[in-house]
Amino acid sequence: MPACSRRDFVRAVLLGAALLFTSGAQAIGIELARAEITQQGEYFQVSGQFDIELSPTLSDAVTRGVQLTFVQAFEAERLRDFWLAENLVRLERSVRLSYNALLRQYYVSLSGVSSSHDSLEDALRAVGDLRDWSVLSVKQMRRKANYRAYLRLYLDIGQLPKPLQVNALASSSRWQLDSGWQERTFRY
């Protein structure tokens, strides 16, 4: 039986460790799972879902009582053939995620309405929910025109406590979550 050299042994151990860490790794960040813009009476509404995966640093911060504020942003523009697109609306709304250690429940607050959740996963689903958000009035739009909408969800690090803001700016990969602008087109 051939002897294994030290170099071959180290290479095998490093390869095994790399496979172990990559197979158990989860994607950390925010991703738009689905979104649709539909007309409901006199308004156009956005419905959809952002999938959120917190880093271990952020999930630890939440369980230690740090409130996280996420911002859902929406922009829409009317496309024109011979000129630049016309901006119609820019909207933002804040969603707050907090944890009560005494009751062992997560709370999500949106527009003054709060809901409680037993697990962090359920609370993150509620943070990423875009259900029935009225974003455009029919009066702002023209018939038979094409429109482009942009959706974004990000963690507002400006709402963190001051000592954590400095830490968030210094170590951006662990604290900053952003889906980036996601584009959708629709017609009226």
RAKA-V213848 format. One line per field, one symbol per residue. phi: phi as a letter, one per 20 degrees, with the letter a starting at -180 (. if undefined). A space follows every 10 residues. Layout:
phi: ???
//
This chain:
phi: .feeffffff ffffffffff fffefdfdqc cffbbbdcec mececdcrbe edcefgffff fffeoeeddd dedcccbeec fdbffefdbc cbbecddbcd ffelcecccc lnddcdcecf fffffffefd flefdceffe ddfldeccdc cbcbeeffef ggffffffff cffededbem fdecdbcd
//
